[in-house]
Amino acid sequence: MKVTVADVVRAMDAIAPPHMAMEGDRIGLQLGDPGRPVEKLVVTLEVTPSVADRAVAWGADMIVAHHALLFRPLAEVRWDKPRQAMIAKLVAQRVAFFAAHTNLDCAPGGVNDVIAERLGLVRPELLDVTGRDRLVKLVVFVPTSHVDVVRQTLGDAGAGHIGAYSHCTFAAPGTGSFKPGPGTHPYIGQEGQLELVDEVRLETIAYERDLDRVVASMLEAHPYEEVAYDVYPLAVPGRAFGIGRVGALPEPMELEAFVDLVRRAFHLPHLRYAGHPRSRVQKVAVLGGSGSGWIPHALAQGADVFVTADVSHHQAADAVHDGLAIVDVPHAALEAPVCEGVARRLRDALGPSVEVRVDVEGVDPWRFV
């Protein structure tokens, strides 16, 4: 079966749920037709004219990127301006474009988890909680003969998660009544006759973002032609998500040695940092991209050092005076490693009919002498 742009969008929404994006962020499908087939897919950090040229030359049908192609409204599209000409070329070649930005930063397995993993941080937690997944309660009425199969189906579809436990439900017996109308094909009973059936009220919880999938699976497993079920919003706070991570090194080390660990982890020839080279560090905060706005959060979490990008002179100096060392990694180098993980997960989700290529060359504009 052909994979379409819409299929890629669904796969990316599972990897980086849209509701995790920061307010005002530009994410999602920015170019393309959801129904267009996809056989070749490029995953990149940011689309530059050279990345676009390589994608078109390869015959790519779609590009998935971390940074948006269209962030501010375009006042014009001119062929004599390189970035606008690049957009025109992608449109002319019918190359779809999808962006996952701060939602990929916040998502499990996204930008910040990849950074924490590269640095070997132990038990990383959220640096800043930016939201929580909303919970709902799903109640369905099931004949006793099918309680086990519906219960299993709900859990397999992602419902019933409480902490580290899955497939959590509650069941209470009762009696259901119904009269099949003209033209019905009831699983139990006959047309025009009132039926009383031993049923079970089966209830569980689900994340609101998973509800459509959970309900669809439940309806498929349920034997009734018309299924009675209820959905209630819950005030109970759901799972937290957020930006950045903070965790511990397995053993404390001097700042200078840690900076060299970061340099090697991201395959860099050099790094700049702020802080005393011999200061002791063990608790580490990380945030992919421009993270200077979260220096207060790193301090509040008791971090010894903050690994991020695009920190200014005054921000670094103030942080050091407050007792927080800063490691300033080039923006692209810090975020680019997530692309391989996204590509791997897309290959798993889309199957062998889609060829997925990673292209993160030429993204970082900075050079050093």
C-alpha positions as a Python dict, from the first residue, in 0.01 Angstrom:
ca = {
    (1, 'M'): (0, 0, 0),
    (2, 'K'): (127, 348, -88),
    (3, 'V'): (253, 572, 190),
    (4, 'T'): (123, 929, 164),
    (5, 'V'): (221, 1266, 306),
    (6, 'A'): (-66, 1223, 554),
    (7, 'D'): (88, 893, 673),
    (8, 'V'): (420, 1067, 737),
    (9, 'V'): (238, 1344, 926),
    (10, 'R'): (65, 1084, 1146),
    (11, 'A'): (397, 912, 1213),
    (12, 'M'): (561, 1243, 1307),
    (13, 'D'): (269, 1340, 1530),
    (14, 'A'): (328, 1016, 1721),
    (15, 'I'): (700, 1094, 1754),
    (16, 'A'): (649, 1464, 1841),
    (17, 'P'): (287, 1523, 1951),
    (18, 'P'): (168, 1867, 1831),
    (19, 'H'): (18, 1961, 2168),
    (20, 'M'): (369, 1963, 2317),
    (21, 'A'): (474, 2261, 2103),
    (22, 'M'): (530, 2597, 2272),
    (23, 'E'): (268, 2865, 2212),
    (24, 'G'): (313, 3047, 1881),
    (25, 'D'): (550, 2789, 1734),
    (26, 'R'): (520, 2708, 1363),
    (27, 'I'): (491, 2333, 1324),
    (28, 'G'): (320, 2078, 1104),
    (29, 'L'): (270, 2047, 728),
    (30, 'Q'): (379, 2374, 565),
    (31, 'L'): (403, 2264, 202),
    (32, 'G'): (236, 1981, 16),
    (33, 'D'): (-70, 1770, -52),
    (34, 'P'): (-164, 1521, 226),
    (35, 'G'): (-275, 1268, -37),
    (36, 'R'): (47, 1271, -240),
    (37, 'P'): (249, 944, -230),
    (38, 'V'): (588, 944, -57),
    (39, 'E'): (868, 711, -166),
    (40, 'K'): (1171, 924, -78),
    (41, 'L'): (1193, 1125, 244),
    (42, 'V'): (1467, 1357, 373),
    (43, 'V'): (1514, 1426, 745),
    (44, 'T'): (1713, 1738, 824),
    (45, 'L'): (1766, 1998, 1092),
    (46, 'E'): (1699, 2296, 868),
    (47, 'V'): (1633, 2340, 497),
    (48, 'T'): (1901, 2552, 332),
    (49, 'P'): (1930, 2611, -44),
    (50, 'S'): (2194, 2335, -64),
    (51, 'V'): (1980, 2089, 134),
    (52, 'A'): (1683, 2169, -93),
    (53, 'D'): (1898, 2123, -406),
    (54, 'R'): (2017, 1782, -288),
    (55, 'A'): (1662, 1675, -196),
    (56, 'V'): (1528, 1774, -539),
    (57, 'A'): (1821, 1609, -720),
    (58, 'W'): (1758, 1286, -527),
    (59, 'G'): (1389, 1297, -619),
    (60, 'A'): (1260, 1346, -265),
    (61, 'D'): (885, 1365, -221),
    (62, 'M'): (896, 1515, 129),
    (63, 'I'): (1127, 1683, 380),
    (64, 'V'): (1091, 1658, 758),
    (65, 'A'): (1285, 1923, 950),
    (66, 'H'): (1329, 2052, 1303),
    (67, 'H'): (1331, 2420, 1205),
    (68, 'A'): (1030, 2562, 1021),
    (69, 'L'): (1058, 2664, 657),
    (70, 'L'): (786, 2930, 699),
    (71, 'F'): (805, 3102, 1036),
    (72, 'R'): (693, 3454, 945),
    (73, 'P'): (441, 3542, 671),
    (74, 'L'): (601, 3588, 330),
    (75, 'A'): (546, 3929, 174),
    (76, 'E'): (688, 3812, -158),
    (77, 'V'): (841, 3513, -336),
    (78, 'R'): (1123, 3631, -563),
    (79, 'W'): (1356, 3415, -768),
    (80, 'D'): (1649, 3658, -714),
    (81, 'K'): (1648, 3596, -336),
    (82, 'P'): (1804, 3257, -244),
    (83, 'R'): (1570, 3150, 39),
    (84, 'Q'): (1257, 3256, -150),
    (85, 'A'): (1384, 3090, -466),
    (86, 'M'): (1440, 2775, -259),
    (87, 'I'): (1076, 2776, -145),
    (88, 'A'): (959, 2833, -501),
    (89, 'K'): (1172, 2540, -618),
    (90, 'L'): (1025, 2305, -356),
    (91, 'V'): (673, 2410, -454),
    (92, 'A'): (747, 2369, -827),
    (93, 'Q'): (886, 2019, -765),
    (94, 'R'): (591, 1935, -536),
    (95, 'V'): (819, 1850, -243),
    (96, 'A'): (616, 1847, 79),
    (97, 'F'): (761, 2001, 394),
    (98, 'F'): (684, 1922, 760),
    (99, 'A'): (831, 2085, 1073),
    (100, 'A'): (852, 1946, 1426),
    (101, 'H'): (1016, 2212, 1643),
    (102, 'T'): (950, 2267, 2014),
    (103, 'N'): (723, 1961, 2018),
    (104, 'L'): (1030, 1757, 1917),
    (105, 'D'): (1229, 1937, 2189),
    (106, 'C'): (975, 1833, 2455),
    (107, 'A'): (879, 1486, 2330),
    (108, 'P'): (1020, 1169, 2488),
    (109, 'G'): (1314, 1058, 2276),
    (110, 'G'): (1337, 1405, 2121),
    (111, 'V'): (1612, 1666, 2106),
    (112, 'N'): (1676, 1701, 2479),
    (113, 'D'): (1660, 1332, 2561),
    (114, 'V'): (1914, 1267, 2285),
    (115, 'I'): (2148, 1532, 2432),
    (116, 'A'): (2112, 1387, 2782),
    (117, 'E'): (2182, 1038, 2650),
    (118, 'R'): (2493, 1153, 2461),
    (119, 'L'): (2633, 1304, 2779),
    (120, 'G'): (2552, 993, 2984),
    (121, 'L'): (2325, 1171, 3230),
    (122, 'V'): (2169, 949, 3495),
    (123, 'R'): (1791, 968, 3551),
    (124, 'P'): (1729, 1290, 3356),
    (125, 'E'): (1417, 1485, 3450),
    (126, 'L'): (1237, 1784, 3297),
    (127, 'L'): (1415, 2117, 3330),
    (128, 'D'): (1088, 2310, 3288),
    (129, 'V'): (737, 2166, 3285),
    (130, 'T'): (548, 2335, 3001),
    (131, 'G'): (230, 2124, 3003),
    (132, 'R'): (56, 1801, 3091),
    (133, 'D'): (-123, 1543, 2882),
    (134, 'R'): (-498, 1567, 2948),
    (135, 'L'): (-667, 1254, 3081),
    (136, 'V'): (-1017, 1122, 3010),
    (137, 'K'): (-1214, 834, 3155),
    (138, 'L'): (-1362, 589, 2905),
    (139, 'V'): (-1658, 377, 3017),
    (140, 'V'): (-1799, 102, 2794),
    (141, 'F'): (-2075, -152, 2855),
    (142, 'V'): (-1977, -502, 2743),
    (143, 'P'): (-2156, -839, 2748),
    (144, 'T'): (-1984, -1075, 2992),
    (145, 'S'): (-1872, -1299, 2706),
    (146, 'H'): (-1641, -1026, 2568),
    (147, 'V'): (-1510, -848, 2877),
    (148, 'D'): (-1164, -1006, 2859),
    (149, 'V'): (-1109, -934, 2490),
    (150, 'V'): (-1229, -571, 2517),
    (151, 'R'): (-1018, -516, 2830),
    (152, 'Q'): (-709, -652, 2655),
    (153, 'T'): (-778, -444, 2344),
    (154, 'L'): (-812, -122, 2543),
    (155, 'G'): (-480, -181, 2714),
    (156, 'D'): (-303, -278, 2394),
    (157, 'A'): (-429, 44, 2232),
    (158, 'G'): (-267, 254, 2505),
    (159, 'A'): (-545, 300, 2761),
    (160, 'G'): (-514, 220, 3129),
    (161, 'H'): (-168, 359, 3204),
    (162, 'I'): (-119, 463, 3568),
    (163, 'G'): (244, 531, 3649),
    (164, 'A'): (448, 223, 3559),
    (165, 'Y'): (134, 8, 3532),
    (166, 'S'): (-57, -64, 3211),
    (167, 'H'): (-395, -225, 3126),
    (168, 'C'): (-556, -76, 3439),
    (169, 'T'): (-937, -110, 3438),
    (170, 'F'): (-1230, -146, 3675),
    (171, 'A'): (-1533, -368, 3605),
    (172, 'A'): (-1875, -380, 3772),
    (173, 'P'): (-2160, -618, 3675),
    (174, 'G'): (-2508, -501, 3581),
    (175, 'T'): (-2799, -555, 3346),
    (176, 'G'): (-2828, -388, 3010),
    (177, 'S'): (-3155, -349, 2820),
    (178, 'F'): (-3230, -274, 2457),
    (179, 'K'): (-3486, -342, 2184),
    (180, 'P'): (-3342, -397, 1835),
    (181, 'G'): (-3521, -181, 1578),
    (182, 'P'): (-3624, -260, 1220),
    (183, 'G'): (-3334, -355, 994),
    (184, 'T'): (-3087, -418, 1279),
    (185, 'H'): (-2860, -720, 1309),
    (186, 'P'): (-2813, -759, 1685),
    (187, 'Y'): (-2537, -975, 1832),
    (188, 'I'): (-2782, -1071, 2108),
    (189, 'G'): (-3164, -1078, 2081),
    (190, 'Q'): (-3419, -1039, 1805),
    (191, 'E'): (-3567, -745, 1620),
    (192, 'G'): (-3858, -585, 1804),
    (193, 'Q'): (-3810, -774, 2132),
    (194, 'L'): (-3685, -613, 2455),
    (195, 'E'): (-3369, -785, 2573),
    (196, 'L'): (-3213, -794, 2919),
    (197, 'V'): (-2846, -889, 2907),
    (198, 'D'): (-2579, -953, 3171),
    (199, 'E'): (-2322, -684, 3103),
    (200, 'V'): (-2017, -532, 3268),
    (201, 'R'): (-1944, -163, 3308),
    (202, 'L'): (-1577, -155, 3209),
    (203, 'E'): (-1389, 169, 3275),
    (204, 'T'): (-1035, 287, 3221),
    (205, 'I'): (-838, 605, 3163),
    (206, 'A'): (-668, 729, 2847),
    (207, 'Y'): (-473, 1028, 2729),
    (208, 'E'): (-700, 1258, 2531),
    (209, 'R'): (-455, 1259, 2240),
    (210, 'D'): (-488, 878, 2216),
    (211, 'L'): (-866, 871, 2246),
    (212, 'D'): (-954, 829, 1877),
    (213, 'R'): (-720, 531, 1842),
    (214, 'V'): (-837, 374, 2170),
    (215, 'V'): (-1207, 410, 2082),
    (216, 'A'): (-1155, 275, 1730),
    (217, 'S'): (-980, -33, 1869),
    (218, 'M'): (-1251, -81, 2131),
    (219, 'L'): (-1531, -60, 1872),
    (220, 'E'): (-1356, -319, 1656),
    (221, 'A'): (-1328, -564, 1946),
    (222, 'H'): (-1680, -506, 2081),
    (223, 'P'): (-1946, -750, 1951),
    (224, 'Y'): (-2241, -508, 1949),
    (225, 'E'): (-2368, -338, 1635),
    (226, 'E'): (-2419, -17, 1836),
    (227, 'V'): (-2180, 25, 2129),
    (228, 'A'): (-2278, 226, 2439),
    (229, 'Y'): (-1980, 413, 2582),
    (230, 'D'): (-1910, 739, 2768),
    (231, 'V'): (-1609, 970, 2780),
    (232, 'Y'): (-1552, 1202, 3077),
    (233, 'P'): (-1282, 1469, 3115),
    (234, 'L'): (-1074, 1428, 3430),
    (235, 'A'): (-933, 1693, 3663),
    (236, 'V'): (-652, 1456, 3763),
    (237, 'P'): (-325, 1595, 3620),
    (238, 'G'): (-176, 1379, 3347),
    (239, 'R'): (183, 1307, 3257),
    (240, 'A'): (404, 1618, 3253),
    (241, 'F'): (610, 1720, 2952),
    (242, 'G'): (849, 2004, 2907),
    (243, 'I'): (1161, 2167, 2771),
    (244, 'G'): (1518, 2076, 2864),
    (245, 'R'): (1650, 1801, 3089),
    (246, 'V'): (1852, 1791, 3412),
    (247, 'G'): (2041, 1488, 3538),
    (248, 'A'): (2362, 1374, 3702),
    (249, 'L'): (2694, 1254, 3571),
    (250, 'P'): (2785, 906, 3697),
    (251, 'E'): (3082, 1063, 3878),
    (252, 'P'): (3174, 1427, 3949),
    (253, 'M'): (3451, 1583, 3738),
    (254, 'E'): (3623, 1913, 3685),
    (255, 'L'): (3452, 2158, 3452),
    (256, 'E'): (3734, 2155, 3198),
    (257, 'A'): (3717, 1773, 3172),
    (258, 'F'): (3338, 1792, 3133),
    (259, 'V'): (3367, 2049, 2854),
    (260, 'D'): (3601, 1811, 2672),
    (261, 'L'): (3344, 1531, 2721),
    (262, 'V'): (3081, 1753, 2557),
    (263, 'R'): (3319, 1845, 2274),
    (264, 'R'): (3387, 1478, 2197),
    (265, 'A'): (3020, 1377, 2235),
    (266, 'F'): (2921, 1621, 1960),
    (267, 'H'): (3234, 1570, 1745),
    (268, 'L'): (3350, 1931, 1769),
    (269, 'P'): (3703, 2068, 1727),
    (270, 'H'): (3648, 2334, 1995),
    (271, 'L'): (3396, 2468, 2244),
    (272, 'R'): (3352, 2784, 2446),
    (273, 'Y'): (3254, 2775, 2810),
    (274, 'A'): (3221, 3005, 3110),
    (275, 'G'): (3330, 2906, 3461),
    (276, 'H'): (3640, 2807, 3653),
    (277, 'P'): (3818, 2516, 3479),
    (278, 'R'): (3875, 2338, 3812),
    (279, 'S'): (3524, 2378, 3950),
    (280, 'R'): (3345, 2054, 4038),
    (281, 'V'): (3043, 1957, 3829),
    (282, 'Q'): (2803, 1665, 3857),
    (283, 'K'): (2446, 1791, 3814),
    (284, 'V'): (2397, 1894, 3451),
    (285, 'A'): (2114, 2085, 3281),
    (286, 'V'): (2078, 2066, 2902),
    (287, 'L'): (1855, 2242, 2651),
    (288, 'G'): (1885, 2211, 2275),
    (289, 'G'): (1882, 2535, 2078),
    (290, 'S'): (1879, 2885, 2224),
    (291, 'G'): (1838, 2807, 2592),
    (292, 'S'): (1965, 3115, 2772),
    (293, 'G'): (1612, 3199, 2886),
    (294, 'W'): (1621, 2885, 3102),
    (295, 'I'): (1934, 2978, 3300),
    (296, 'P'): (1710, 3062, 3603),
    (297, 'H'): (1553, 2715, 3578),
    (298, 'A'): (1895, 2549, 3574),
    (299, 'L'): (1994, 2748, 3882),
    (300, 'A'): (1667, 2662, 4056),
    (301, 'Q'): (1725, 2291, 3986),
    (302, 'G'): (2068, 2312, 4149),
    (303, 'A'): (2264, 2240, 3832),
    (304, 'D'): (2640, 2292, 3835),
    (305, 'V'): (2659, 2347, 3459),
    (306, 'F'): (2417, 2428, 3177),
    (307, 'V'): (2477, 2296, 2825),
    (308, 'T'): (2290, 2499, 2562),
    (309, 'A'): (2344, 2732, 2265),
    (310, 'D'): (2346, 3102, 2174),
    (311, 'V'): (2432, 3244, 2518),
    (312, 'S'): (2530, 3612, 2525),
    (313, 'H'): (2821, 3768, 2713),
    (314, 'H'): (2608, 3919, 2989),
    (315, 'Q'): (2397, 3605, 3032),
    (316, 'A'): (2707, 3387, 3071),
    (317, 'A'): (2878, 3631, 3307),
    (318, 'D'): (2569, 3661, 3529),
    (319, 'A'): (2527, 3282, 3537),
    (320, 'V'): (2887, 3228, 3649),
    (321, 'H'): (2850, 3493, 3920),
    (322, 'D'): (2542, 3301, 4041),
    (323, 'G'): (2739, 2974, 4052),
    (324, 'L'): (2632, 2814, 3724),
    (325, 'A'): (2891, 2724, 3460),
    (326, 'I'): (2788, 2752, 3095),
    (327, 'V'): (2890, 2533, 2802),
    (328, 'D'): (2784, 2703, 2478),
    (329, 'V'): (2758, 2445, 2198),
    (330, 'P'): (2692, 2558, 1839),
    (331, 'H'): (2314, 2554, 1787),
    (332, 'A'): (2310, 2309, 1496),
    (333, 'A'): (2566, 2072, 1646),
    (334, 'L'): (2361, 2041, 1964),
    (335, 'E'): (2033, 1962, 1787),
    (336, 'A'): (2147, 1768, 1478),
    (337, 'P'): (2188, 1426, 1650),
    (338, 'V'): (1809, 1397, 1688),
    (339, 'C'): (1775, 1364, 1308),
    (340, 'E'): (1916, 1010, 1304),
    (341, 'G'): (1670, 905, 1573),
    (342, 'V'): (1375, 1059, 1389),
    (343, 'A'): (1482, 888, 1065),
    (344, 'R'): (1509, 551, 1240),
    (345, 'R'): (1163, 585, 1393),
    (346, 'L'): (1013, 692, 1060),
    (347, 'R'): (1165, 388, 888),
    (348, 'D'): (1005, 165, 1151),
    (349, 'A'): (667, 341, 1120),
    (350, 'L'): (648, 372, 740),
    (351, 'G'): (804, 44, 633),
    (352, 'P'): (1036, -51, 348),
    (353, 'S'): (841, 127, 74),
    (354, 'V'): (982, 463, 188),
    (355, 'E'): (1352, 540, 160),
    (356, 'V'): (1459, 777, 438),
    (357, 'R'): (1778, 983, 408),
    (358, 'V'): (1937, 1216, 669),
    (359, 'D'): (2096, 1541, 548),
    (360, 'V'): (2232, 1780, 813),
    (361, 'E'): (2530, 1917, 619),
    (362, 'G'): (2591, 2287, 586),
    (363, 'V'): (2346, 2396, 854),
    (364, 'D'): (2573, 2573, 1105),
    (365, 'P'): (2668, 2917, 966),
    (366, 'W'): (2967, 2973, 1199),
    (367, 'R'): (3332, 2917, 1101),
    (368, 'F'): (3644, 2967, 1314),
    (369, 'V'): (4006, 3060, 1242),
}
